[in-house]
């Protein structure tokens, strides 16, 4: 007779069950590590963009641009104090004291590829923007916060990423 016996089938299923029991927690840990890595990557991008915007504002010393910004959305005023605008490769960015302003429409120059909506949520209120992983167990605890500059003598701040809820 050809085929497998019930004992052979039971042994094979038992081995598969043991492998699944060992591998499933490891796979969950790998997914968590990937979420943390991507959150830290986004943190680095935002930190770099904030620094570049501030450096560009410093270099331009409040002198308005002569030509409209890319995309034709207006001409930057490059103000170092108060609300202003700055032209970047990503387009016109709203600023406050030479740093990106934390507004609901602020993109920080991020593209949909860098911050896909199925992975990230952004909440802006009271001069702060919170970047959260939408696919985390606790998005609030898998996030970082950008706080806009309070005045011309204070720098904008970016918190260390929270990863306890990833």
For each residue, the residues with C-beta under 8 A, 3 or more apart:
1:
2:
3:
4: 8 9
5: 8 9
6: 9 10
7: 10 11
8: 4 5 11 12
9: 4 5 6 12 13
10: 6 7 13 14
11: 7 8 14 15
12: 8 9 15 16
13: 9 10 16 17
14: 10 11 17 18
15: 11 12 18 19
16: 12 13 19 20
17: 13 14 20 21
18: 14 15 21 22
19: 15 16 22 23
20: 16 17 23 24
21: 17 18 24
22: 18 19 25 26
23: 19 20 26 27
24: 20 21 27 28
25: 22 28 29
26: 22 23 29 30
27: 23 24 30 31
28: 24 25 31 32
29: 25 26 32 33
30: 26 27 33 34
31: 27 28 34 35
32: 28 29 35 36 166
33: 29 30 36 37
34: 30 31 37 38
35: 31 32 38 39 133 135 136 142 166
36: 32 33 39 40 142 161 163 166
37: 33 34 40 41
38: 34 35 41 42 119 133
39: 35 36 42 43 131 133 142 143 144 161 163 166
40: 36 37 43 44 161
41: 37 38 44 45
42: 38 39 45 46 110 114 115 120 131 144
43: 39 40 46 47 131 144 158 161
44: 40 41 47 48
45: 41 42 48 49 110 114
46: 42 43 49 50 108 110 131 144 146 158
47: 43 44 50 51 158
48: 44 45 51 52
49: 45 46 52 53 100 108 109 110
50: 46 47 53 54 99 100 108 146 156 158
51: 47 48 54 55
52: 48 49 55 56 88
53: 49 50 56 57 86 88 93 95 98 99 100
54: 50 51 57 58 98 99 155 156
55: 51 52 58 59
56: 52 53 59 60 78 86 88
57: 53 54 60 62 78 79 80 84 86 95 98 99
58: 54 55 61 80 98
59: 55 56
60: 56 57 63 65 76 78 86
61: 58 78 80
62: 57 77 78 79 80 81
63: 60 78
64: 75 76 77 78
65: 60 68 69 75 76 77 78 87
66: 75
67: 75
68: 65 72 73 74 75
69: 65 72 73 74 75 76 85 87 88 91 92
70: 87 89 90 91
71: 91 92
72: 68 69
73: 68 69 91 92
74: 68 69 85 92
75: 64 65 66 67 68 69 87
76: 60 64 65 69 84 85 86 87 92
77: 62 64 65 84 85
78: 56 57 60 61 62 63 64 65 84 85 86 87
79: 57 62 82 83 84 85 95 98
80: 57 58 61 62 84 97 98 152
81: 62 97 98 152
82: 79 96 97 152
83: 79 94 95 96 101
84: 57 76 77 78 79 80 94 95 96 98
85: 69 74 76 77 78 79 92 93 94 95
86: 53 56 57 60 76 78 92 93 95
87: 65 69 70 75 76 78 91 92 93
88: 52 53 56 69 91 92 93 109
89: 70 109
90: 70 93 107 109 111
91: 69 70 71 73 87 88 109
92: 69 71 73 74 76 85 86 87 88
93: 53 85 86 87 88 90 100 106 107 108 109
94: 83 84 85 100 101 103 105 106
95: 53 57 79 83 84 85 86 98 99 100 101
96: 82 83 84 99 100 101 102 148 149
97: 80 81 82 148 149 150 151 152 154
98: 53 54 57 58 79 80 81 84 95 149 152
99: 50 53 54 57 95 96 148 149 155 156
100: 49 50 53 93 94 95 96 106 108 146 148 156
101: 83 94 95 96 106 148
102: 96 106 124 127 128 129 146 147 148
103: 94 106 124
104: 124
105: 94
106: 93 94 100 101 102 103 124 129
107: 90 93 110
108: 46 49 50 93 100 129 146
109: 49 88 89 90 91 93
110: 42 45 46 49 107 114 115
111: 90 114 115
112: 115 116 117
113: 116
114: 42 45 110 111
115: 42 110 111 112 119 120 122 131
116: 112 113 119 120
117: 112 120 134
118: 134 135
119: 38 115 116 133 134 135
120: 42 115 116 117 131 132 133 134
121: 131 132 133 134 139
122: 115 129 130 131 132
123: 129 130 132
124: 102 103 104 106 128 129 130
125: 128
126:
127: 102 147 148 150
128: 102 124 125 145 146 147 148
129: 102 106 108 122 123 124 145 146
130: 122 123 124 140 143 144 145 146
131: 39 42 43 46 115 120 121 122 143 144 145 146
132: 120 121 122 123 136 139 140 142 143
133: 35 38 39 119 120 121 136 139 142 143 166
134: 117 118 119 120 121 139
135: 35 118 119
136: 35 132 133 139 141 142 165 166
137: 142 165 166
138: 141 142 164 165
139: 121 132 133 134 136 142 143 165
140: 130 132 143 162 165
141: 136 138 162 163 164 165 166
142: 35 36 39 132 133 136 137 138 139 162 163 164 165 166
143: 39 130 131 132 133 139 140 161 162
144: 39 42 43 46 130 131 158 159 160 161 162
145: 128 129 130 131 158 159
146: 46 50 100 102 108 128 129 130 131 156 157 158 159
147: 102 127 128 156 157 158 159
148: 96 97 99 100 101 102 127 128 156
149: 96 97 98 99 152 154 155 156
150: 97 127 154
151: 97 154
152: 80 81 82 97 98 149
153:
154: 97 149 150 151
155: 54 99 149
156: 50 54 99 100 146 147 148 149
157: 146 147
158: 43 46 47 50 144 145 146 147
159: 144 145 146 147 162
160: 144
161: 36 39 40 43 143 144
162: 140 141 142 143 144 159 165
163: 36 39 141 142 166
164: 138 141 142
165: 136 137 138 139 140 141 142 162
166: 32 35 36 39 133 136 137 141 142 163
